[in-house]
Amino acid sequence: MNTIEKLAERSRAAAGATPSGQEPARAPESLVERPLVEVDGIAKVFDVSAPWLNRVLERKPRLLLHAVDGVSFTIRRGETLALVGESGCGKSTVARMLVGLYKPSRGSVKIDGHDLSELSGPSGQALRRRIQMIFQDPYASLNPRWKVSEIIAEPIRVHRLLDDEAAIDARVGELLRHVGLSPTDAARFPHQFSGGQRQRISIARALASQPEFLVCDEPTSALDVSVQAQVLNLMRELQRQDQLTYLFISHNLAVVHHVADRVGVMYLGRIVELAPKRTLFEAPRHPYTRMLLDAIPDIGMTGRARTPVAGEVPNPLSPPPGCTFHPRCPHANARCRSEQPLLRATPDGGQAACHAVEEGRI
């Protein structure tokens, strides 16, 4: 090898290249971090038709409600993705599909590479243990006839994590301490606790199976503001300690700003904007996101021009053609009324489904 070839070889080595004629080395696939949660084009259609005989006699067609229509996103390990939007936009339906309570009409959900359809198969028990849900109403999500010890111990017994009753009782006491309660609370019933304490019990029950992924469906909306802060701070601390991954459903943007890493904005069954939290709050792209942020009271009295959300949400049984937001959008044109926008990447690292953003009109 002459001097020129040696210099070229050293240059390739410094740049990470391989000698000519050889394929570049690739990192093993196991070393490439894969998102913990992968949601690809899920949709949920509910049949809300009248009974068959009524439809025949009254000559009415079937009515199909497209609660969720083609939602896709990923969540990395240890990350919190928040979904926000007005009531009825499909947030809770997405949450229920991610834990297997609803079966998607189309699309797929994967948890660490395992399709959620495996829940009904032989490996379903192990997959179900890794996914838990915290429900919205702490008064309705706990069995009033069970003691706290039975409520928290149920996932431990179902998944056979411990067999010895003394070990189960010790684990229940440990979980209660973990969420800021006393082990002596295990002997009490849910009605003996306040709303915030009940939600802490719900969190302890969710943590009992040692999950990796928690779906939180508006876990603080039924609580007082001061109690909300306590529960949210507890959830953030538990996420740091146990390396949990959250899907956080909320309509409160202040709560989302406190807990989320990325935010997805839903409107009538679709995600219209998905971006890192800082990007979305400082430079929102979609007109609907801008209107939602403008609806937050301006305590600082900055004097900035604000455009409130106008109009009403369209009937989901008969959504408008094209972009479903166009009847309420001040930037809508003929294309918006006829062509449905796709979720496209934006220069700031987010995604937006808007013709006006794509065309540079806003």
Secondary structure, DSSP 8 states (H G I E B T S, - for coil): --HHHHHHHHHHHHTT---TTS------GGGS---SEEEEEEEEEEE----HHHHHHHT----EEEEEEEEEEEE-TT-EEEEE-STTSSHHHHHHHHTTSS--SEEEEEETTEEGGGGGSTTHHHHHHTEEEE-S-TTTSS-TTS-HHHHHHHHHHHTTS---HHHHHHHHHHHHHHTT--GGGGGS-GGGS-HHHHHHHHHHHHHTT--SEEEEESTTTTS-HHHHHHHHHHHHHHHHHHT-EEEEE-S-HHHHHHH-SEEEEEETTEEEEEEEHHHHHHS--SHHHHHHHHTS--TT----------S----TTS--SSSTTGGG-TT--HHHHHS----EE-TTS-EE--HHHHTT--
